[in-house]
Amino acid sequence: MRSLNSALTTIRRSPYQAMASVLLLAVTFYVAYTFSFFMLGANKVLQHFETRPQIIAFFELEAEADDVNAFAEQMRQKSYVSEVKVVTKEQALSIYQEENKDDPLLLELVTADILPASIEVSANSIESLQQVKADLEGLQNVDDVVYQEDIIASLSSWTASMRMIGIAAVILLSSISFLIILILIGIKAVHQKMAISIMRLIGATRWFVRRPFIVEGALYGILGSLLGWSATYASLIYATPWLNNFLGEISLLPIPIEVYLVQLSIGTTAGMLLGALAGYAAVQRLLKG
């Protein structure tokens, strides 16, 4: 408690420097929290596409319905396949009629006999899609296999790139925040160099001298984390209507309260450790010897 009071007194004596440190940490944590939400959303989007029919095998017109069903059952036995849907010629005709219901001329020219049966296959993961494609191409009476490979590859590449950018931004801002806190507390420690020397002469331990500075740095980290999280939460609430409209059928929001609590706990702990480490490093040089 004594160290906390000492840290609060030091903060009150230099409020503008303390405010600058807290605001910089808040920006750092705002980027980190926003990035974590982005990665959570990106993973949800990937999972959404993974669980949808991604590969469609169209059979030749002469293929028998029993053979198509047998092939579908064969694919269901694969450990990396999550779902298999059979689309018969009659169902294909119904889909065609629904898509072209505003053009009667096209409806008159098409019958079920000229439409192929197909099976739609979903994989457990994106990595398994290539294997599913190879399996379908190896089936008898398969005329064509449709796989949106470019879309999946682009989505995976985009997510990976954003992950690297986010990590780099968090590391850069964390380093800057660490240095700002270190410099700020280091300046305060230098101003108290005489008092520190006297405390050391009368028997004060190194830990006793360091503790107020460590507590001060930890306070900066905690406040910065709380402000950054609050700004992130407010931004997410503000953007929720737009995100729901943009994502469409992809169920991403609302985010469970447990995610918020875990995120805030991890972030605040990290901020406290970052600030405490900066406070420790700031006063370490004065205690040498």
The 8 nearest C-alpha neighbors of each residue, nearest first, counted from 0:
[[1, 3, 2, 4, 5, 6, 211, 214],
 [0, 2, 4, 3, 5, 211, 6, 210],
 [1, 3, 211, 5, 0, 4, 6, 210],
 [4, 2, 0, 6, 5, 1, 7, 214],
 [5, 3, 7, 1, 6, 2, 8, 0],
 [4, 6, 2, 8, 3, 7, 211, 1],
 [5, 7, 215, 3, 9, 211, 8, 4],
 [8, 6, 10, 4, 9, 5, 3, 11],
 [7, 9, 5, 11, 6, 10, 4, 12],
 [8, 10, 6, 12, 7, 11, 5, 13],
 [11, 9, 7, 13, 12, 8, 14, 17],
 [12, 10, 8, 14, 9, 13, 7, 17],
 [11, 13, 9, 10, 14, 8, 7, 15],
 [14, 12, 10, 11, 15, 16, 17, 9],
 [15, 13, 17, 11, 16, 10, 18, 12],
 [16, 14, 18, 17, 13, 19, 20, 10],
 [17, 15, 19, 18, 14, 13, 20, 183],
 [16, 18, 14, 20, 15, 19, 10, 21],
 [19, 17, 15, 21, 16, 20, 14, 22],
 [18, 20, 16, 22, 17, 21, 23, 15],
 [21, 19, 17, 23, 18, 22, 180, 24],
 [20, 22, 223, 24, 18, 219, 23, 19],
 [23, 21, 25, 19, 24, 20, 18, 26],
 [24, 22, 26, 20, 25, 21, 19, 176],
 [23, 25, 223, 27, 21, 22, 26, 176],
 [26, 24, 223, 227, 22, 28, 23, 27],
 [27, 25, 29, 23, 24, 28, 227, 30],
 [28, 26, 24, 172, 30, 25, 29, 173],
 [27, 29, 31, 227, 25, 30, 26, 224],
 [28, 30, 227, 26, 32, 31, 27, 231],
 [29, 31, 33, 28, 27, 32, 34, 26],
 [32, 30, 28, 34, 29, 33, 169, 35],
 [33, 31, 35, 29, 34, 30, 28, 36],
 [34, 32, 30, 36, 35, 31, 29, 231],
 [33, 35, 37, 31, 32, 36, 30, 165],
 [34, 36, 32, 38, 37, 33, 39, 31],
 [37, 35, 39, 33, 34, 38, 40, 32],
 [36, 38, 34, 40, 35, 39, 41, 33],
 [39, 37, 41, 35, 40, 36, 42, 34],
 [38, 40, 36, 42, 37, 41, 35, 43],
 [39, 41, 43, 37, 38, 42, 36, 44],
 [42, 40, 38, 44, 43, 39, 37, 45],
 [41, 43, 45, 39, 44, 40, 38, 46],
 [44, 42, 40, 46, 41, 45, 47, 39],
 [43, 45, 47, 41, 42, 46, 40, 48],
 [46, 44, 42, 48, 47, 43, 49, 41],
 [45, 47, 49, 43, 44, 48, 42, 50],
 [48, 46, 44, 45, 49, 50, 43, 51],
 [47, 49, 45, 51, 50, 46, 44, 53],
 [48, 50, 46, 47, 124, 51, 125, 45],
 [49, 51, 47, 48, 121, 46, 122, 52],
 [52, 50, 48, 121, 49, 53, 47, 120],
 [53, 51, 121, 120, 119, 54, 50, 55],
 [52, 54, 121, 51, 146, 120, 55, 147],
 [53, 55, 146, 120, 145, 119, 52, 56],
 [54, 56, 119, 145, 144, 118, 120, 57],
 [55, 57, 144, 117, 118, 143, 145, 135],
 [58, 56, 117, 143, 142, 141, 116, 115],
 [59, 57, 141, 142, 140, 116, 115, 117],
 [58, 60, 142, 61, 62, 140, 141, 115],
 [59, 61, 115, 62, 58, 113, 114, 116],
 [60, 62, 59, 63, 140, 58, 115, 64],
 [63, 61, 59, 60, 140, 58, 64, 66],
 [62, 64, 66, 65, 61, 67, 60, 68],
 [63, 65, 67, 66, 68, 62, 87, 116],
 [66, 64, 68, 63, 67, 69, 62, 70],
 [65, 67, 69, 63, 64, 68, 70, 62],
 [66, 68, 64, 70, 69, 65, 71, 63],
 [67, 69, 71, 65, 66, 70, 72, 64],
 [70, 68, 66, 72, 71, 67, 65, 73],
 [69, 71, 73, 67, 72, 68, 66, 74],
 [72, 70, 68, 74, 73, 69, 67, 75],
 [73, 71, 75, 69, 74, 70, 68, 76],
 [72, 74, 70, 71, 75, 76, 69, 77],
 [73, 75, 71, 76, 72, 77, 70, 80],
 [76, 74, 72, 77, 73, 83, 80, 71],
 [75, 77, 74, 73, 78, 72, 80, 79],
 [78, 76, 80, 75, 79, 74, 73, 81],
 [79, 77, 80, 76, 81, 75, 123, 74],
 [78, 80, 123, 77, 122, 127, 81, 124],
 [81, 79, 122, 77, 78, 123, 82, 121],
 [80, 82, 122, 123, 121, 79, 83, 50],
 [81, 83, 121, 120, 80, 84, 75, 122],
 [84, 82, 120, 119, 75, 71, 121, 118],
 [83, 85, 119, 118, 120, 86, 82, 71],
 [84, 86, 118, 117, 87, 119, 83, 71],
 [85, 87, 117, 116, 90, 118, 91, 84],
 [88, 86, 116, 90, 89, 91, 85, 117],
 [87, 89, 116, 91, 111, 90, 115, 114],
 [90, 88, 92, 91, 87, 111, 93, 86],
 [91, 89, 93, 87, 92, 88, 86, 94],
 [90, 92, 88, 94, 89, 93, 87, 95],
 [91, 93, 95, 89, 90, 94, 111, 96],
 [94, 92, 90, 96, 95, 91, 97, 89],
 [93, 95, 91, 97, 92, 96, 90, 98],
 [96, 94, 92, 98, 93, 97, 91, 99],
 [97, 95, 93, 99, 100, 94, 98, 92],
 [96, 98, 94, 100, 95, 99, 93, 92],
 [97, 99, 95, 96, 100, 94, 101, 93],
 [100, 98, 96, 101, 102, 97, 95, 106],
 [99, 101, 97, 96, 102, 98, 103, 106],
 [102, 100, 99, 103, 98, 97, 96, 105],
 [101, 103, 99, 100, 104, 105, 106, 96],
 [104, 102, 106, 105, 101, 107, 100, 99],
 [105, 103, 107, 106, 102, 108, 101, 109],
 [106, 104, 108, 103, 107, 102, 109, 99],
 [105, 107, 103, 104, 108, 109, 96, 102],
 [106, 108, 104, 105, 109, 103, 110, 102],
 [107, 109, 105, 106, 104, 110, 103, 113],
 [110, 108, 106, 107, 105, 111, 113, 92],
 [111, 109, 112, 113, 92, 108, 114, 107],
 [110, 112, 114, 88, 92, 89, 113, 109],
 [113, 111, 110, 114, 88, 60, 115, 109],
 [112, 114, 111, 110, 115, 60, 109, 88],
 [113, 115, 111, 112, 88, 91, 116, 92],
 [116, 114, 60, 88, 58, 59, 57, 117],
 [117, 115, 87, 88, 58, 86, 57, 114],
 [116, 118, 57, 86, 56, 58, 85, 115],
 [117, 119, 85, 56, 84, 55, 86, 120],
 [118, 120, 55, 84, 52, 83, 54, 85],
 [119, 121, 83, 52, 54, 82, 53, 55],
 [122, 120, 52, 82, 81, 51, 53, 50],
 [123, 121, 80, 81, 124, 79, 128, 127],
 [122, 124, 81, 79, 80, 49, 50, 127],
 [125, 123, 126, 122, 127, 49, 128, 79],
 [124, 126, 127, 128, 49, 122, 123, 151],
 [125, 127, 124, 128, 129, 130, 123, 122],
 [128, 126, 130, 125, 124, 129, 122, 79],
 [129, 127, 131, 130, 125, 126, 122, 132],
 [128, 130, 132, 131, 127, 133, 126, 125],
 [131, 129, 133, 127, 132, 128, 134, 126],
 [132, 130, 128, 134, 129, 133, 135, 127],
 [131, 133, 129, 135, 130, 134, 128, 136],
 [132, 134, 130, 136, 131, 135, 129, 137],
 [135, 133, 131, 137, 132, 136, 130, 138],
 [136, 134, 132, 137, 138, 133, 131, 56],
 [135, 137, 133, 134, 138, 132, 144, 141],
 [138, 136, 134, 135, 133, 139, 141, 132],
 [139, 137, 135, 136, 141, 140, 134, 70],
 [138, 140, 141, 137, 136, 58, 70, 135],
 [139, 141, 59, 58, 62, 142, 138, 61],
 [142, 140, 58, 139, 143, 57, 59, 138],
 [141, 143, 58, 59, 57, 140, 144, 56],
 [144, 142, 57, 141, 56, 145, 58, 136],
 [143, 145, 56, 55, 57, 146, 136, 54],
 [146, 144, 55, 54, 56, 143, 147, 57],
 [145, 147, 54, 148, 53, 144, 55, 132],
 [148, 146, 150, 149, 151, 145, 53, 54],
 [147, 149, 151, 146, 150, 152, 153, 128],
 [148, 150, 152, 151, 147, 153, 154, 146],
 [151, 149, 153, 148, 152, 147, 154, 155],
 [150, 152, 154, 148, 153, 149, 155, 147],
 [153, 151, 149, 155, 154, 150, 148, 156],
 [154, 152, 156, 150, 151, 155, 157, 149],
 [153, 155, 151, 157, 152, 156, 150, 158],
 [154, 156, 152, 158, 153, 157, 151, 159],
 [157, 155, 153, 159, 158, 154, 152, 160],
 [156, 158, 154, 160, 159, 155, 153, 161],
 [157, 159, 161, 155, 160, 156, 162, 154],
 [158, 160, 162, 156, 157, 161, 155, 163],
 [161, 159, 157, 163, 162, 158, 156, 164],
 [160, 162, 164, 158, 163, 159, 165, 157],
 [163, 161, 159, 165, 160, 164, 158, 166],
 [162, 164, 166, 160, 161, 165, 167, 159],
 [165, 163, 161, 167, 162, 166, 168, 160],
 [166, 164, 168, 162, 167, 163, 34, 161],
 [165, 167, 163, 169, 168, 164, 170, 162],
 [166, 168, 164, 170, 165, 169, 171, 163],
 [169, 167, 165, 171, 166, 170, 172, 164],
 [170, 168, 166, 172, 171, 167, 31, 173],
 [169, 171, 173, 167, 168, 172, 174, 166],
 [172, 170, 168, 174, 173, 169, 167, 175],
 [171, 173, 175, 169, 27, 174, 170, 176],
 [174, 172, 176, 170, 175, 171, 169, 177],
 [173, 175, 177, 171, 172, 176, 170, 178],
 [174, 176, 172, 178, 177, 173, 179, 171],
 [177, 175, 173, 179, 178, 174, 24, 172],
 [178, 176, 174, 180, 175, 179, 277, 173],
 [177, 179, 181, 175, 176, 180, 182, 174],
 [180, 178, 176, 182, 181, 177, 183, 175],
 [181, 179, 183, 177, 182, 178, 184, 277],
 [180, 182, 277, 178, 281, 184, 179, 183],
 [181, 183, 185, 179, 180, 184, 178, 186],
 [184, 182, 180, 186, 185, 181, 179, 187],
 [183, 185, 187, 186, 181, 182, 281, 180],
 [186, 184, 281, 182, 188, 183, 187, 181],
 [187, 185, 189, 183, 188, 184, 182, 190],
 [186, 188, 184, 190, 185, 189, 191, 183],
 [187, 189, 185, 191, 190, 186, 184, 192],
 [190, 188, 192, 186, 191, 187, 185, 285],
 [191, 189, 187, 188, 192, 186, 193, 185],
 [192, 190, 188, 194, 189, 193, 195, 187],
 [191, 193, 189, 195, 194, 190, 188, 196],
 [194, 192, 196, 195, 191, 197, 190, 189],
 [193, 195, 197, 191, 196, 192, 198, 199],
 [194, 196, 192, 198, 193, 197, 191, 199],
 [197, 195, 193, 199, 194, 198, 192, 200],
 [196, 198, 200, 194, 199, 195, 193, 201],
 [199, 197, 195, 203, 201, 200, 196, 194],
 [198, 200, 203, 196, 202, 197, 201, 195],
 [201, 199, 197, 198, 202, 196, 203, 195],
 [202, 200, 198, 199, 203, 197, 196, 204],
 [201, 203, 199, 200, 204, 198, 197, 205],
 [204, 202, 199, 198, 201, 207, 205, 208],
 [205, 203, 207, 206, 202, 208, 199, 198],
 [204, 206, 208, 207, 209, 203, 286, 199],
 [205, 207, 209, 204, 208, 210, 203, 211],
 [206, 208, 204, 205, 210, 209, 203, 211],
 [209, 207, 205, 206, 210, 204, 195, 211],
 [210, 208, 206, 212, 207, 211, 205, 213],
 [209, 211, 213, 212, 207, 208, 206, 214],
 [212, 210, 2, 214, 6, 213, 209, 5],
 [213, 211, 215, 278, 214, 210, 209, 216],
 [212, 214, 278, 275, 210, 216, 279, 215],
 [215, 213, 217, 211, 212, 216, 210, 218],
 [214, 216, 6, 212, 218, 213, 217, 211],
 [217, 215, 274, 275, 278, 219, 213, 218],
 [216, 218, 271, 274, 275, 214, 220, 219],
 [219, 217, 221, 215, 220, 216, 222, 214],
 [218, 220, 216, 222, 21, 217, 221, 223],
 [221, 219, 270, 271, 274, 217, 223, 218],
 [220, 222, 218, 224, 271, 267, 223, 219],
 [223, 221, 225, 219, 224, 220, 218, 226],
 [222, 224, 25, 24, 21, 220, 226, 221],
 [225, 223, 227, 221, 267, 222, 226, 28],
 [224, 226, 222, 228, 227, 223, 229, 221],
 [227, 225, 229, 223, 25, 228, 224, 222],
 [228, 226, 29, 25, 28, 224, 230, 229],
 [227, 229, 231, 225, 230, 226, 224, 232],
 [230, 228, 226, 232, 231, 227, 225, 233],
 [231, 229, 233, 227, 228, 232, 234, 226],
 [230, 232, 228, 234, 229, 233, 29, 33],
 [231, 233, 235, 229, 234, 230, 228, 236],
 [232, 234, 230, 236, 235, 231, 229, 237],
 [235, 233, 231, 237, 232, 236, 230, 238],
 [234, 236, 238, 232, 237, 233, 239, 231],
 [235, 237, 233, 239, 234, 238, 232, 240],
 [236, 238, 234, 235, 239, 233, 240, 241],
 [237, 239, 235, 241, 236, 240, 242, 234],
 [238, 240, 242, 236, 241, 237, 235, 243],
 [241, 239, 243, 242, 238, 244, 237, 236],
 [242, 240, 244, 238, 239, 243, 245, 237],
 [243, 241, 245, 239, 244, 240, 246, 238],
 [244, 242, 240, 246, 245, 241, 239, 247],
 [243, 245, 241, 242, 247, 246, 240, 239],
 [244, 246, 242, 243, 247, 241, 240, 248],
 [247, 245, 243, 249, 244, 242, 248, 250],
 [248, 246, 244, 249, 245, 243, 250, 242],
 [247, 249, 250, 246, 243, 244, 251, 245],
 [250, 248, 246, 247, 251, 47, 44, 43],
 [251, 249, 248, 252, 246, 247, 43, 243],
 [250, 252, 249, 253, 40, 43, 254, 246],
 [253, 251, 254, 250, 243, 239, 242, 255],
 [252, 254, 255, 251, 239, 250, 256, 243],
 [253, 255, 252, 256, 258, 251, 259, 257],
 [256, 254, 257, 258, 253, 259, 252, 260],
 [255, 257, 259, 258, 260, 254, 261, 253],
 [256, 258, 260, 255, 259, 261, 254, 262],
 [259, 257, 261, 256, 260, 255, 262, 254],
 [260, 258, 262, 256, 257, 261, 263, 255],
 [259, 261, 257, 263, 262, 258, 264, 256],
 [262, 260, 264, 258, 263, 259, 257, 265],
 [261, 263, 259, 265, 260, 264, 258, 266],
 [264, 262, 266, 260, 261, 265, 267, 259],
 [265, 263, 261, 267, 262, 266, 260, 268],
 [264, 266, 268, 262, 263, 267, 269, 261],
 [265, 267, 269, 263, 268, 264, 262, 270],
 [268, 266, 270, 224, 264, 269, 221, 265],
 [267, 269, 271, 265, 270, 266, 264, 272],
 [270, 268, 266, 272, 267, 271, 273, 265],
 [271, 269, 220, 267, 273, 272, 268, 221],
 [270, 272, 217, 220, 268, 221, 274, 269],
 [271, 273, 275, 269, 270, 274, 276, 268],
 [274, 272, 270, 276, 271, 275, 269, 277],
 [273, 275, 216, 217, 220, 277, 271, 276],
 [276, 274, 217, 213, 216, 272, 278, 277],
 [275, 277, 279, 273, 278, 274, 272, 280],
 [276, 278, 181, 274, 280, 275, 279, 177],
 [279, 277, 213, 216, 275, 281, 212, 276],
 [278, 280, 276, 213, 277, 281, 282, 283],
 [279, 281, 283, 277, 278, 282, 276, 181],
 [282, 280, 185, 181, 278, 279, 283, 184],
 [281, 283, 285, 284, 280, 279, 185, 188],
 [282, 284, 280, 286, 285, 281, 279, 287],
 [285, 283, 286, 287, 282, 281, 280, 185],
 [286, 284, 283, 282, 287, 192, 189, 188],
 [287, 285, 283, 284, 288, 282, 205, 195],
 [288, 286, 284, 285, 283, 282, 205, 196],
 [287, 286, 285, 284, 283, 199, 205, 196]]
